[in-house]
């Protein structure tokens, strides 16, 4: 995987199968407000560290890590400085 050199945060969603959502994103600072997905959401962390609050606990995903979020479960997150 290459190094991102983007100046702005961005997210690209895909739904490869019914009921499953994948996303590819780049977050430099604040990433997303509290929300939930209608489908099972799967995200891989290419590089850096993503921090997020899920199921009442602070979580982290580092480069090469994977995050699986269940439908309807709210979460909020950002990159770690």
N, C-alpha and C positions, 0 to 999 in steps of 0.2 A: 504494500500500500504506500502511496506517495504522501508527502508532507503537504498539508493544506496551507496556502498563502493568501486566503481570502480575507477581506477587510470586514465583511458583514456576515452575520449569522444567517444560515439557510437550512432548510429541511426539504427532503424529497421523499415522498411516500409512494409505496407500491402495495398492491394487494394481489400477491401471486396465486392465492387460493381463497375461496370463500371462507370468511371467518378469521383470516390471518392477515396482519398488516406488517410490512417491513418499512424501516425508514433509514435513510442515510442523511446525516446532518453534520454541520460544522457550527460549533458554538464557541465564541470567544469570551463572552461574559454571561449575562443573564440569558438563560436559554428558553424557559417556558414557564408559564403560570400554571397553577393547579388546574388539572383537567383529567379526563379519563377517555379511554378508547372504547369503541363499541365492539372491537374485535380483539383477539389475542395479538399483542404487539411484540415484535422481536426486533432488537437493535443490537448491533455489534459495535464496540468501541474500537475504532482504528488506532487512535493515539490519544495521548493526554489522559485526563481523568474526568469522568462525569460523576457529579454528586447529585443525588436525588433523594427525596423523602417518599417512602413507599411503605404502606402497611404500618405506619406509625414509627418507622425507624429510618435513620439516616443510612443511605447505602452509597457505595462507590463502585464504579466500573472502570477498570484501567485498560490500556491498550491491549487488544486481543480478547477482551472480556465480552460477555454476552448478557443482555438483559431481556427477560421475558416478563411482560406485564399482562395480567389477566383482564378480561373485558370488564368494564364498569368500575375498576379500582382506581381511585384518584391518586395522582402523584404530582410532584413539582420538582424541578431540578435546574442545575446550572453546571458549568465547568468549574473545576477547582483551580484557583489561582496558584 
